[in-house]
């Protein structure tokens, strides 16, 4: 079907911009005008996650806190400890990279 559309000269809606790689954009970020920028609303949630982590709360406790307070993921789902862990690890790597 895609090949048929390309041969017919129709644009494929699934074609990505040439300067952007595939995959999901990390929580707390958005893609705007060809570059990644911090999403202000999501960044507040990331900061809350880091604050809870610094006060020695477990990843499961943080996920439960967000779910109890009806703070949803970007797609409207519930938080899990593995997603919380990934956000914390990514943010720690970002801090280390910025210090160099």
ROGU-938371 format. One record per residue (C-alpha): x, y, z negated; chain; residue number from 1. Coordinates in steps of 0.02 Angstrom, whole numbers. Layout:
% residues N
+--------+--------+--------+-------+-----+
:     px :     py :     pz : kette :  nr :
+--------+--------+--------+-------+-----+
:      X :      Y :      Z :     A : NUM :
...
+--------+--------+--------+-------+-----+
This chain:
% residues 100
+--------+--------+--------+-------+-----+
:     px :     py :     pz : kette :  nr :
+--------+--------+--------+-------+-----+
:      0 :      0 :      0 :     A :   1 :
:    140 :    121 :    -44 :     A :   2 :
:    234 :     78 :    116 :     A :   3 :
:     74 :    102 :    216 :     A :   4 :
:     51 :    275 :    139 :     A :   5 :
:    232 :    322 :    176 :     A :   6 :
:    217 :    265 :    356 :     A :   7 :
:     55 :    363 :    374 :     A :   8 :
:    144 :    518 :    308 :     A :   9 :
:     48 :    524 :    144 :     A :  10 :
:    137 :    578 :    -13 :     A :  11 :
:    159 :    448 :   -148 :     A :  12 :
:    102 :    516 :   -315 :     A :  13 :
:    221 :    399 :   -406 :     A :  14 :
:    379 :    468 :   -329 :     A :  15 :
:    488 :    550 :   -463 :     A :  16 :
:    581 :    713 :   -440 :     A :  17 :
:    757 :    681 :   -378 :     A :  18 :
:    840 :    764 :   -527 :     A :  19 :
:    747 :    667 :   -663 :     A :  20 :
:    785 :    489 :   -715 :     A :  21 :
:    650 :    364 :   -759 :     A :  22 :
:    593 :    314 :   -932 :     A :  23 :
:    498 :    395 :  -1071 :     A :  24 :
:    542 :    565 :  -1139 :     A :  25 :
:    595 :    551 :  -1321 :     A :  26 :
:    475 :    609 :  -1455 :     A :  27 :
:    508 :    790 :  -1500 :     A :  28 :
:    560 :    837 :  -1323 :     A :  29 :
:    473 :    883 :  -1161 :     A :  30 :
:    528 :    906 :   -980 :     A :  31 :
:    502 :   1082 :   -916 :     A :  32 :
:    568 :   1168 :   -761 :     A :  33 :
:    699 :   1034 :   -727 :     A :  34 :
:    771 :   1018 :   -901 :     A :  35 :
:    732 :    945 :  -1071 :     A :  36 :
:    672 :   1066 :  -1205 :     A :  37 :
:    613 :   1044 :  -1383 :     A :  38 :
:    425 :   1022 :  -1401 :     A :  39 :
:    379 :   1136 :  -1548 :     A :  40 :
:    231 :   1034 :  -1611 :     A :  41 :
:    321 :    867 :  -1602 :     A :  42 :
:    480 :    941 :  -1675 :     A :  43 :
:    385 :    987 :  -1834 :     A :  44 :
:    341 :    803 :  -1853 :     A :  45 :
:    522 :    751 :  -1822 :     A :  46 :
:    578 :    873 :  -1957 :     A :  47 :
:    450 :    799 :  -2078 :     A :  48 :
:    514 :    624 :  -2039 :     A :  49 :
:    693 :    678 :  -2074 :     A :  50 :
:    642 :    766 :  -2235 :     A :  51 :
:    554 :    610 :  -2298 :     A :  52 :
:    703 :    504 :  -2248 :     A :  53 :
:    822 :    618 :  -2342 :     A :  54 :
:    715 :    598 :  -2498 :     A :  55 :
:    749 :    409 :  -2489 :     A :  56 :
:    580 :    356 :  -2419 :     A :  57 :
:    581 :    194 :  -2319 :     A :  58 :
:    538 :    191 :  -2135 :     A :  59 :
:    378 :     97 :  -2176 :     A :  60 :
:    331 :    227 :  -2307 :     A :  61 :
:    358 :    368 :  -2181 :     A :  62 :
:    252 :    278 :  -2050 :     A :  63 :
:    114 :    249 :  -2179 :     A :  64 :
:    122 :    432 :  -2231 :     A :  65 :
:    101 :    493 :  -2051 :     A :  66 :
:    -40 :    370 :  -2016 :     A :  67 :
:   -131 :    412 :  -2179 :     A :  68 :
:   -123 :    597 :  -2137 :     A :  69 :
:   -191 :    561 :  -1962 :     A :  70 :
:    -33 :    620 :  -1876 :     A :  71 :
:    -28 :    520 :  -1715 :     A :  72 :
:    106 :    480 :  -1588 :     A :  73 :
:    113 :    570 :  -1422 :     A :  74 :
:     -6 :    442 :  -1346 :     A :  75 :
:   -124 :    446 :  -1495 :     A :  76 :
:    -65 :    283 :  -1573 :     A :  77 :
:    -11 :    239 :  -1748 :     A :  78 :
:    167 :    252 :  -1810 :     A :  79 :
:    274 :     99 :  -1844 :     A :  80 :
:    433 :     81 :  -1944 :     A :  81 :
:    532 :     38 :  -1787 :     A :  82 :
:    482 :    202 :  -1703 :     A :  83 :
:    527 :    299 :  -1861 :     A :  84 :
:    695 :    210 :  -1866 :     A :  85 :
:    730 :    253 :  -1683 :     A :  86 :
:    690 :    437 :  -1713 :     A :  87 :
:    804 :    444 :  -1867 :     A :  88 :
:    948 :    359 :  -1777 :     A :  89 :
:    930 :    472 :  -1625 :     A :  90 :
:    927 :    629 :  -1732 :     A :  91 :
:   1081 :    573 :  -1829 :     A :  92 :
:   1174 :    544 :  -1665 :     A :  93 :
:   1119 :    716 :  -1604 :     A :  94 :
:   1186 :    799 :  -1762 :     A :  95 :
:   1353 :    709 :  -1746 :     A :  96 :
:   1366 :    759 :  -1562 :     A :  97 :
:   1329 :    942 :  -1601 :     A :  98 :
:   1466 :    947 :  -1733 :     A :  99 :
:   1603 :    892 :  -1612 :     A : 100 :
+--------+--------+--------+-------+-----+
